[in-house]
Amino acid sequence: MRHRIAVIGGGPGGLTFAHVLHRHGHPVAVLERDPGPEARPPGGTLDLHEGLGQLALDKAGLLAEFRALSRPEGQAMRILDTDGTVLRDWRPHPDERANPEIDRGQLRDLLLGPLDVQWGRGVTQVVPGTRDGARVHFADGRQETFDLVVGADGAWSRVRPAVSPVTPHYTGVTSVETSLDDVDTRHPDLARLIGDGSVAAYGVNRSLVAQRNSGGHVKVYAKFRAPLDWHTNLDRADDEAVRSSLLALFDGWAAPVLDLLRHGTAFVHRPLYVLPVSHTWAHVPGVTLLGDAAHLMPPLGAGANLAMLEGAELAESIATGPEDLDEAVRAFEVEMWARAGKWAQITTAGLERLVSTDPAEAVALFDEVQPLGK
């Protein structure tokens, strides 16, 4: 008898879980609150690590397609001083495949493949332990029961309360995101500054990072330490007001670096939240979590990678592991907690160094991660 399985959330982790289960011939309900795949911008670019995201894609049978879409040249990294001086300029070898970049939209479409996602299915609550299984409550008032509900619904997961009372807390660092389009034609000087990958500048308790996506699109991230209510007297819907506020915050930095903000089109406010580094829970039959729902951590390249590998591993364990579904989920959780805890420590310490009182800490961290950057 096939288990009735649902995954809540159509992000990289949820889609990888569903894709691997589908590959093994096991039906799964993918429940996503967005009304369709193009309902909102998919976000920037992701670097998928060999032993994490790429391994997950291999389990999904999609590694070759990923390599055809990905941008190995996007691994390039340049670090500037606030006066524009180049401190590090690392360019990958042509055969470097450790962390190639791929746009989130391209990755989403790759993972969607044959999946039949139920769009517009917003979940409000999951109640485990009912006679028929875990009951999913939807925003439209409907209810369905499943043998297993997997919460892959991100930082503010509606599934998490079924297993844990813990909620994310603010790190003290806020990110404001903006974008540049058609950068090679419209802003050739900035295109040269950014190069094929990313450029970053670090100051006291703040940083500016620009990352190239495909098609001449660039994402720019201004990160800084501030109270959660730093914008109280600022209309965040007023792009020019936000731009002026950011330019004042980065006053004195080199003009080419500030041009990343001057030419930005629309600004998105993203305070950075995390879950406790060692977040675990007492196992609850019929419900589990993966990705940000389970272990939200600073966005330093690990989150999507972990979510995808967890999705792939859980799916494989269900499809090929013990007949006892609960036994497979218990084993998965133990392995996930151990690996995620290590990455949460790494990324938490990394954020402290990348947005700190001593900008040299950011450069030192880069040297530790990429010694050829020297």
Phi, psi and chi 1 to 4 in degrees:
 res  aa     phi    psi   chi1   chi2   chi3   chi4
   1 MET       -  128.2  179.2  177.2  172.1      -
   2 ARG   -73.5  140.9  -65.4 -102.4 -176.8 -149.0
   3 HIS   -75.4  143.9  -58.9  -63.7      -      -
   4 ARG   -86.6  113.9  -59.6  167.5  -59.4  163.2
   5 ILE  -125.7  136.9  -62.3  174.3      -      -
   6 ALA  -128.8  142.8      -      -      -      -
   7 VAL  -118.0  129.7   58.1      -      -      -
   8 ILE   -98.0  115.2  -46.5  -60.5      -      -
   9 GLY   115.0  126.8      -      -      -      -
  10 GLY  -106.5   37.5      -      -      -      -
  11 GLY   -86.2 -171.7      -      -      -      -
  12 PRO   -56.8  -41.1  -26.5   35.0      -      -
  13 GLY   -68.3  -47.9      -      -      -      -
  14 GLY   -64.3  -41.3      -      -      -      -
  15 LEU   -69.6  -35.9  -69.1 -179.2      -      -
  16 THR   -64.5  -43.9  -57.4      -      -      -
  17 PHE   -56.4  -49.5  170.2   75.1      -      -
  18 ALA   -66.3  -39.4      -      -      -      -
  19 HIS   -65.1  -42.5 -160.7  107.9      -      -
  20 VAL   -68.6  -40.6  174.0      -      -      -
  21 LEU   -60.9  -43.8  -93.6 -172.8      -      -
  22 HIS   -60.5  -40.1 -177.7  -85.8      -      -
  23 ARG   -61.8  -30.6 -168.6 -176.7 -173.0 -156.0
  24 HIS   -90.1    8.5  -75.1  -83.0      -      -
  25 GLY    78.4   18.9      -      -      -      -
  26 HIS  -104.7  124.5 -161.4  -59.4      -      -
  27 PRO   -67.6  147.6   24.9  -33.6      -      -
  28 VAL  -151.1  139.7   55.4      -      -      -
  29 ALA   -92.8  120.6      -      -      -      -
  30 VAL  -100.6  114.5 -175.6      -      -      -
  31 LEU  -111.8  115.1  -51.4  171.9      -      -
  32 GLU  -126.3  132.6  167.0   56.5   47.0      -
  33 ARG   -72.2  -29.2   67.4  177.9 -179.5  179.0
  34 ASP   -61.6  145.0  -76.7  -12.6      -      -
  35 PRO   -71.7  -13.9   22.7  -32.2      -      -
  36 GLY  -174.8  168.7      -      -      -      -
  37 PRO   -65.0  -23.0   21.2  -31.8      -      -
  38 GLU  -103.6   18.1  -53.9  -63.5  -24.1      -
  39 ALA   -65.8  -29.3      -      -      -      -
  40 ARG  -148.9  161.2   55.3 -169.7  168.7  114.2
  41 PRO   -57.6  137.6  -23.5   33.4      -      -
  42 PRO   -74.8  -12.5   26.9  -34.7      -      -
  43 GLY   103.4 -171.3      -      -      -      -
  44 GLY   -84.6 -142.8      -      -      -      -
  45 THR  -105.6  153.8 -176.0      -      -      -
  46 LEU  -122.6  141.8  -68.5  170.9      -      -
  47 ASP  -101.2  119.5   59.9  -44.1      -      -
  48 LEU   -97.1  120.4  -64.3 -169.2      -      -
  49 HIS   -78.3  148.8  -55.9 -173.5      -      -
  50 GLU   -56.2  -45.6  -85.7 -174.1  -43.0      -
  51 GLY   -90.6    4.7      -      -      -      -
  52 LEU  -126.4  -91.3  -64.4  172.6      -      -
  53 GLY   -61.2  -40.6      -      -      -      -
  54 GLN   -68.3  -34.8  -70.1 -174.4   58.2      -
  55 LEU   -64.2  -39.9  177.2   56.1      -      -
  56 ALA   -62.4  -43.1      -      -      -      -
  57 LEU   -65.7  -32.7  -72.2  173.2      -      -
  58 ASP   -64.1  -42.3 -168.7   25.7      -      -
  59 LYS   -64.5  -28.2  -67.4  176.9 -178.7  -67.2
  60 ALA   -86.2   -3.7      -      -      -      -
  61 GLY    74.8   25.5      -      -      -      -
  62 LEU  -119.6   10.3  -63.1  171.5      -      -
  63 LEU   -65.0  -41.8 -170.6   56.8      -      -
  64 ALA   -63.6  -42.0      -      -      -      -
  65 GLU   -65.7  -38.0  -66.8  174.9   64.8      -
  66 PHE   -60.7  -45.5  162.8   75.1      -      -
  67 ARG   -63.4  -31.0  -74.0  176.6  172.6  165.8
  68 ALA   -71.0  -28.7      -      -      -      -
  69 LEU   -93.2  -28.1  -70.1  169.1      -      -
  70 SER   -74.2  165.5   66.3      -      -      -
  71 ARG  -120.9   91.9  -56.4 -173.8  -49.6  -79.4
  72 PRO   -58.9  -31.9  -22.7   33.1      -      -
  73 GLU   -65.2  -19.1   69.8  -81.4    6.0      -
  74 GLY   -69.4   -6.1      -      -      -      -
  75 GLN   -76.7   -9.7  -62.1  168.4   97.6      -
  76 ALA   -60.0  144.5      -      -      -      -
  77 MET  -143.6  128.2 -177.2   68.7 -175.0      -
  78 ARG  -122.1  134.2  179.6  177.1  -66.5  141.4
  79 ILE  -116.9  131.8  -62.6 -178.6      -      -
  80 LEU  -115.2  152.3  -50.8  177.7      -      -
  81 ASP   -77.2  165.8 -159.5  -16.3      -      -
  82 THR   -65.4  -17.6   56.6      -      -      -
  83 ASP   -90.0    4.2   64.1    4.0      -      -
  84 GLY    95.8   -6.5      -      -      -      -
  85 THR   -64.1  133.4  -58.1      -      -      -
  86 VAL   -78.7  118.4  177.6      -      -      -
  87 LEU   -95.1  -36.2  -58.9  176.0      -      -
  88 ARG  -144.6  145.0  -57.5  -71.1 -173.3  -88.0
  89 ASP  -148.3   89.4 -167.0   -0.5      -      -
  90 TRP  -100.7  131.0 -177.7   76.8      -      -
  91 ARG  -124.0  130.9  -58.2  176.9 -171.5 -177.4
  92 PRO   -71.8  153.9   28.6  -35.2      -      -
  93 HIS   -67.5  153.9  -61.8  -63.3      -      -
  94 PRO   -56.6  -28.1  -26.4   35.6      -      -
  95 ASP  -100.2   12.9   58.7  -10.9      -      -
  96 GLU   -74.4  115.7  177.1   62.6   64.5      -
  97 ARG  -123.4   19.7  -67.2  -82.6  176.3  177.0
  98 ALA   -66.3  -43.1      -      -      -      -
  99 ASN  -143.5   55.5  -53.6  -67.5      -      -
 100 PRO   -64.4  153.2   24.3  -33.2      -      -
 101 GLU   -93.6  150.0  -60.6  -79.8  -16.3      -
 102 ILE  -147.4  140.0 -174.2  169.9      -      -
 103 ASP   -64.4  142.5  -72.1    8.9      -      -
 104 ARG   -58.2  -38.0  -78.0 -179.7  176.3  -91.6
 105 GLY   -64.4  -40.1      -      -      -      -
 106 GLN   -65.7  -40.9  -67.2  174.9  -40.1      -
 107 LEU   -64.7  -43.1  178.9   62.6      -      -
 108 ARG   -57.8  -48.0  175.8 -158.3   61.2 -156.1
 109 ASP   -64.2  -36.6  -66.7  -16.3      -      -
 110 LEU   -63.0  -44.0 -177.2   61.8      -      -
 111 LEU   -74.5  -31.7  -71.4  168.0      -      -
 112 LEU   -60.0  -48.2  -83.0  172.3      -      -
 113 GLY    34.2 -115.0      -      -      -      -
 114 PRO   -88.0    2.5   33.6  -35.9      -      -
 115 LEU   -71.0  143.7  -61.4  177.9      -      -
 116 ASP  -104.5   89.0 -176.9   16.4      -      -
 117 VAL   -79.2  138.0  176.3      -      -      -
 118 GLN   -91.7   96.7  -62.7 -179.1   35.9      -
 119 TRP   -78.4  154.3  -59.2  100.5      -      -
 120 GLY    71.1   25.0      -      -      -      -
 121 ARG  -106.9   72.3  -58.4  -60.8  -53.1  -81.7
 122 GLY   -68.4  129.7      -      -      -      -
 123 VAL   -99.3  135.4  170.2      -      -      -
 124 THR  -105.0  -26.5   58.8      -      -      -
 125 GLN  -165.3  149.4 -175.8 -175.6   19.3      -
 126 VAL  -124.8  126.5  174.4      -      -      -
 127 VAL  -114.4  109.0  180.0      -      -      -
 128 PRO   -81.3  168.1   30.1  -33.5      -      -
 129 GLY    77.0   16.3      -      -      -      -
 130 THR   -78.9  169.6   71.6      -      -      -
 131 ARG   -60.5  -33.4 -175.3 -179.3   63.7 -178.7
 132 ASP   -99.6    3.7  -63.8  -35.9      -      -
 133 GLY   124.4 -157.0      -      -      -      -
 134 ALA   -85.2  126.9      -      -      -      -
 135 ARG   -96.4  127.6 -178.7 -179.7  -63.5  119.2
 136 VAL  -100.8  124.9  177.6      -      -      -
 137 HIS  -100.6  129.5  -66.4 -109.2      -      -
 138 PHE  -103.9  158.3  -65.4   94.0      -      -
 139 ALA   -62.1  -25.5      -      -      -      -
 140 ASP   -86.8    6.5   61.3    8.2      -      -
 141 GLY    94.4  -11.8      -      -      -      -
 142 ARG   -76.3  163.0  -73.5 -175.5  -72.0  175.2
 143 GLN  -138.0  147.0  -59.7  177.1   13.6      -
 144 GLU  -142.1  152.4  -69.2 -175.9   44.5      -
 145 THR  -115.5  148.4   55.7      -      -      -
 146 PHE  -140.9  156.7  -62.2   89.6      -      -
 147 ASP   -72.5  -30.2  -60.9  -47.9      -      -
 148 LEU  -146.0  130.6  174.9   64.9      -      -
 149 VAL  -115.4  123.2  175.4      -      -      -
 150 VAL  -105.1  118.3  178.6      -      -      -
 151 GLY   -86.8  105.6      -      -      -      -
 152 ALA  -121.0   38.7      -      -      -      -
 153 ASP  -105.5   28.8   50.9  -19.7      -      -
 154 GLY    79.7 -166.4      -      -      -      -
 155 ALA   -55.6  -43.5      -      -      -      -
 156 TRP  -105.1   47.1  -55.1  102.1      -      -
 157 SER   -51.7  133.9  170.3      -      -      -
 158 ARG   -85.3  -11.0  -64.0  -59.4 -179.6   93.0
 159 VAL   -88.2  -32.5 -177.3      -      -      -
 160 ARG   -52.2  -42.0 -172.2 -169.9  -60.3  123.5
 161 PRO   -58.2  -17.7  -26.8   36.8      -      -
 162 ALA   -71.4  -19.8      -      -      -      -
 163 VAL  -124.7  -20.1  -60.4      -      -      -
 164 SER  -150.3  138.6  170.4      -      -      -
 165 PRO   -85.9   -2.6   33.2  -35.6      -      -
 166 VAL   -73.5  140.1  176.4      -      -      -
 167 THR  -123.8  156.7   56.7      -      -      -
 168 PRO   -64.4  151.7  -22.9   35.0      -      -
 169 HIS  -124.4  153.5   63.3  -90.5      -      -
 170 TYR   -73.0  135.6  179.0   49.8      -      -
 171 THR   -80.4  -15.2   61.0      -      -      -
 172 GLY    94.0   -3.2      -      -      -      -
 173 VAL  -116.5  132.4  175.2      -      -      -
 174 THR  -113.2  143.4  -77.9      -      -      -
 175 SER  -116.8  132.8  176.0      -      -      -
 176 VAL  -115.9  122.9  178.4      -      -      -
 177 GLU  -104.8  138.3  173.1 -169.9  -44.4      -
 178 THR  -138.5  177.2 -171.5      -      -      -
 179 SER  -139.4  154.5  -58.4      -      -      -
 180 LEU  -124.1  134.1  -55.5  170.9      -      -
 181 ASP  -112.6  148.7  -72.7  -50.5      -      -
 182 ASP    50.7   47.2 -162.1   14.1      -      -
 183 VAL   -63.6  -34.0   67.2      -      -      -
 184 ASP   -67.2  -30.8  -61.4  -72.0      -      -
 185 THR   -92.5  -45.1  -58.8      -      -      -
 186 ARG   -83.9  -30.1  -61.1  174.5   61.3 -173.4
 187 HIS  -137.2   64.8  -51.2  -70.0      -      -
 188 PRO   -59.5  -33.6   18.5  -31.0      -      -
 189 ASP   -64.4  -41.4  -70.0  -17.8      -      -
 190 LEU   -69.5  -34.8  -72.6 -179.1      -      -
 191 ALA   -60.4  -41.5      -      -      -      -
 192 ARG   -69.1  -36.7  -74.6 -171.4  -71.5  -88.8
 193 LEU   -63.7  -42.1 -179.4   73.2      -      -
 194 ILE   -74.6  -36.2  -62.2  163.1      -      -
 195 GLY    73.7 -151.9      -      -      -      -
 196 ASP   -84.8  -14.5  -69.2  -30.1      -      -
 197 GLY  -126.1 -102.3      -      -      -      -
 198 SER  -131.7  155.6  -59.3      -      -      -
 199 VAL  -131.7  140.7   63.7      -      -      -
 200 ALA  -139.1  145.1      -      -      -      -
 201 ALA  -131.4  137.5      -      -      -      -
 202 TYR  -122.6  130.3  -61.0   96.7      -      -
 203 GLY  -123.8 -166.8      -      -      -      -
 204 VAL   -72.8  112.8  175.8      -      -      -
 205 ASN    59.9   26.0  -75.1  -29.3      -      -
 206 ARG  -159.6  158.7   63.6 -152.4   66.1 -168.7
 207 SER  -153.2  157.6   68.6      -      -      -
 208 LEU  -127.8  127.4  -92.7  177.4      -      -
 209 VAL  -129.9  131.7  178.9      -      -      -
 210 ALA  -119.1  133.4      -      -      -      -
 211 GLN  -130.5  125.4 -170.5  172.8   43.3      -
 212 ARG   -74.9  134.0 -175.0 -179.6  -76.8  -90.0
 213 ASN  -105.4 -175.4  -68.1 -136.9      -      -
 214 SER   -77.5  164.6   61.5      -      -      -
 215 GLY    68.6   26.0      -      -      -      -
 216 GLY    74.2   13.1      -      -      -      -
 217 HIS   -93.5  138.3 -174.1   72.8      -      -
 218 VAL  -129.2  134.8  170.0      -      -      -
 219 LYS  -101.6  135.5  -69.2  -73.3 -172.5 -174.8
 220 VAL  -119.1  132.9  179.7      -      -      -
 221 TYR  -124.5  118.0  -54.2   93.1      -      -
 222 ALA   -98.4  119.0      -      -      -      -
 223 LYS  -116.5  140.4  -67.2 -172.8  175.7   70.9
 224 PHE  -159.1  153.7   48.8   90.8      -      -
 225 ARG   -83.6  129.3  -66.2 -162.8  175.7  -87.1
 226 ALA  -164.4  158.0      -      -      -      -
 227 PRO   -62.8  156.9  -17.5   29.3      -      -
 228 LEU   -60.9  -28.2 -169.1   55.1      -      -
 229 ASP  -100.1   28.4   61.7   -6.3      -      -
 230 TRP   -58.4  -24.1   70.0  -84.2      -      -
 231 HIS   -96.4   16.0   52.3   78.5      -      -
 232 THR   -50.2  -42.8  -60.7      -      -      -
 233 ASN   -98.8   20.3  -61.9  -43.3      -      -
 234 LEU  -121.8  131.7  178.7   66.2      -      -
 235 ASP   -83.5  103.5  179.9    2.1      -      -
 236 ARG   -68.2  -15.1  -72.9 -178.9  -69.0  162.8
 237 ALA   -82.2  -10.5      -      -      -      -
 238 ASP   -94.7   97.3 -176.5  -17.7      -      -
 239 ASP   -57.5  -38.7  -72.2  -19.1      -      -
 240 GLU   -69.2  -35.9  -67.2  -48.8  -47.7      -
 241 ALA   -66.6  -41.8      -      -      -      -
 242 VAL   -64.9  -43.0  175.4      -      -      -
 243 ARG   -58.6  -47.3 -169.3 -167.7  -41.4  -83.1
 244 SER   -62.0  -40.8  -64.6      -      -      -
 245 SER   -62.7  -42.8  178.4      -      -      -
 246 LEU   -68.5  -41.0  -69.4  175.7      -      -
 247 LEU   -62.7  -35.0  -71.4  171.7      -      -
 248 ALA   -67.9  -38.5      -      -      -      -
 249 LEU   -64.6  -33.8 -172.5   63.8      -      -
 250 PHE  -104.6   23.0  -70.4   88.5      -      -
 251 ASP   -55.4  136.2 -175.5   45.0      -      -
 252 GLY    96.2  -12.0      -      -      -      -
 253 TRP   -75.0  161.2  -72.7   34.6      -      -
 254 ALA   -59.4  141.7      -      -      -      -
 255 ALA   -55.3  -43.5      -      -      -      -
 256 PRO   -61.8  -32.8  -23.8   35.6      -      -
 257 VAL   -70.6  -43.7  177.7      -      -      -
 258 LEU   -67.4  -22.7  -66.3 -177.3      -      -
 259 ASP   -61.4  -24.0  -79.4  -15.7      -      -
 260 LEU   -60.8  -32.5  -65.3  168.0      -      -
 261 LEU   -87.6  -38.2  -62.3  174.2      -      -
 262 ARG   -60.6  -34.0  -69.9 -166.9 -178.5  101.2
 263 HIS  -100.2    5.5  -63.1  -64.4      -      -
 264 GLY   -66.6  146.5      -      -      -      -
 265 THR  -116.3  102.8   57.5      -      -      -
 266 ALA    79.4  144.1      -      -      -      -
 267 PHE  -128.9  134.1  -66.8   84.2      -      -
 268 VAL  -118.3  126.4 -177.7      -      -      -
 269 HIS   -89.4  121.3  176.7 -120.8      -      -
 270 ARG  -134.0   86.8  -59.6 -171.9 -168.2  -79.0
 271 PRO   -62.6  140.4   20.2  -29.2      -      -
 272 LEU   -91.6  118.6  -57.6 -174.1      -      -
 273 TYR  -109.5  155.5  -75.0   83.5      -      -
 274 VAL  -143.0  160.0  -65.4      -      -      -
 275 LEU   -94.1  162.0  -73.8  167.5      -      -
 276 PRO   -53.5  145.0  -25.9   34.7      -      -
 277 VAL   -54.6  -39.9  165.9      -      -      -
 278 SER  -104.8   37.7   57.6      -      -      -
 279 HIS   -64.5  119.5 -179.4 -125.8      -      -
 280 THR  -137.5 -179.8   61.7      -      -      -
 281 TRP  -154.1  158.9   55.4   88.5      -      -
 282 ALA   -70.1  127.7      -      -      -      -
 283 HIS   -52.8  134.1  174.0   75.3      -      -
 284 VAL  -118.9  114.7  175.3      -      -      -
 285 PRO   -57.6  134.4  -26.5   36.4      -      -
 286 GLY    92.0   -6.2      -      -      -      -
 287 VAL  -142.4  137.7 -175.8      -      -      -
 288 THR  -149.5  173.6 -166.9      -      -      -
 289 LEU  -129.2  158.4  -52.1  172.3      -      -
 290 LEU  -149.3  165.0   58.8   80.5      -      -
 291 GLY    64.9 -147.7      -      -      -      -
 292 ASP   -59.3  -28.9  -73.3  -10.2      -      -
 293 ALA   -61.3  -31.2      -      -      -      -
 294 ALA   -95.1  -35.2      -      -      -      -
 295 HIS  -152.5   58.4   47.3   67.5      -      -
 296 LEU   -56.1  126.5  179.9   65.2      -      -
 297 MET  -138.1  168.8   58.7 -172.6   72.6      -
 298 PRO   -54.9  142.9  -28.3   37.0      -      -
 299 PRO   -78.3   77.2   30.2  -35.1      -      -
 300 LEU  -120.4   37.1  -61.9 -179.4      -      -
 301 GLY    94.1   -1.4      -      -      -      -
 302 ALA  -101.5  -32.0      -      -      -      -
 303 GLY   -55.3  -56.9      -      -      -      -
 304 ALA   -65.9  -36.7      -      -      -      -
 305 ASN   -60.5  -47.1  -82.2  -83.8      -      -
 306 LEU   -64.1  -44.4  -70.9  171.7      -      -
 307 ALA   -58.8  -42.8      -      -      -      -
 308 MET   -65.9  -44.9  -68.4  173.6   65.4      -
 309 LEU   -66.7  -39.2 -175.7   55.5      -      -
 310 GLU   -62.2  -43.4  -70.4  157.8    7.4      -
 311 GLY   -59.6  -44.7      -      -      -      -
 312 ALA   -65.5  -43.6      -      -      -      -
 313 GLU   -67.5  -41.7  -71.7  179.7  -19.6      -
 314 LEU   -63.8  -42.3  177.5   57.6      -      -
 315 ALA   -62.5  -44.7      -      -      -      -
 316 GLU   -61.9  -41.8  -80.7 -167.9  -21.4      -
 317 SER   -63.2  -39.5 -179.2      -      -      -
 318 ILE   -68.7  -42.2  -69.0  170.0      -      -
 319 ALA   -76.9  -32.8      -      -      -      -
 320 THR  -124.1   -4.5   65.5      -      -      -
 321 GLY   -89.9 -149.8      -      -      -      -
 322 PRO   -64.3  151.2   23.8  -34.0      -      -
 323 GLU   -65.1  -27.4  -73.2 -170.5   16.1      -
 324 ASP   -74.6  107.0 -174.5  -26.2      -      -
 325 LEU   -59.0  -42.5  179.4   62.6      -      -
 326 ASP   -64.6  -36.8 -164.2   54.8      -      -
 327 GLU   -63.4  -41.4 -179.2 -177.5  -17.2      -
 328 ALA   -63.8  -41.8      -      -      -      -
 329 VAL   -68.3  -41.4  174.1      -      -      -
 330 ARG   -58.2  -46.8  -78.0  177.8 -177.4  -89.0
 331 ALA   -63.9  -40.7      -      -      -      -
 332 PHE   -59.1  -46.6  158.3   76.2      -      -
 333 GLU   -60.6  -42.1  -71.1  174.3  -19.9      -
 334 VAL   -61.4  -45.1  170.7      -      -      -
 335 GLU   -67.1  -41.5  -69.1 -171.4   16.1      -
 336 MET   -61.6  -46.4  173.4 -178.9   63.5      -
 337 TRP   -59.1  -42.9  -68.7  -27.2      -      -
 338 ALA   -64.3  -47.5      -      -      -      -
 339 ARG   -69.8  -44.8 -179.2  169.6   53.5 -146.1
 340 ALA   -64.2  -36.4      -      -      -      -
 341 GLY   -60.2  -40.4      -      -      -      -
 342 LYS   -65.3  -43.9  -67.4  176.4 -176.4  177.1
 343 TRP   -69.6  -33.6  -84.3  101.6      -      -
 344 ALA   -64.1  -38.9      -      -      -      -
 345 GLN   -64.1  -43.9  -71.6 -179.6  -29.6      -
 346 ILE   -63.2  -47.8  -68.7  169.3      -      -
 347 THR   -72.8  -34.4   54.9      -      -      -
 348 THR   -64.2  -45.6  -61.9      -      -      -
 349 ALA   -64.7  -36.0      -      -      -      -
 350 GLY   -63.9  -43.1      -      -      -      -
 351 LEU   -62.9  -38.7 -176.9   64.1      -      -
 352 GLU   -60.2  -35.2  -71.8  -64.2  -44.9      -
 353 ARG   -84.8  -31.3  -63.4  176.2   69.4 -178.6
 354 LEU   -77.7  -26.8  -70.6  174.5      -      -
 355 VAL  -126.9   82.9 -170.6      -      -      -
 356 SER  -136.8  176.0   76.7      -      -      -
 357 THR   -73.0  -15.8   55.5      -      -      -
 358 ASP  -119.8   98.9 -177.6    5.3      -      -
 359 PRO   -58.2  -23.8  -22.4   33.1      -      -
 360 ALA   -62.9  -24.4      -      -      -      -
 361 GLU   -63.6  -36.4  -83.0  -65.4  -55.1      -
 362 ALA   -65.4  -42.9      -      -      -      -
 363 VAL   -66.5  -40.2 -178.3      -      -      -
 364 ALA   -63.5  -38.5      -      -      -      -
 365 LEU   -63.5  -42.2  177.8   61.0      -      -
 366 PHE   -60.6  -41.2  176.0   77.3      -      -
 367 ASP   -63.7  -34.6  -72.9  -18.3      -      -
 368 GLU   -69.7  -38.4  -67.5  168.3   17.3      -
 369 VAL   -76.7  -39.4  174.0      -      -      -
 370 GLN  -133.6   84.5 -178.4   47.9  -98.8      -
 371 PRO   -57.5  -27.4  -22.4   33.0      -      -
 372 LEU   -70.9   -5.6  -66.2  179.0      -      -
 373 GLY   -70.4  -13.5      -      -      -      -
 374 LYS   -74.1      -  -62.7 -178.4  179.8 -180.0
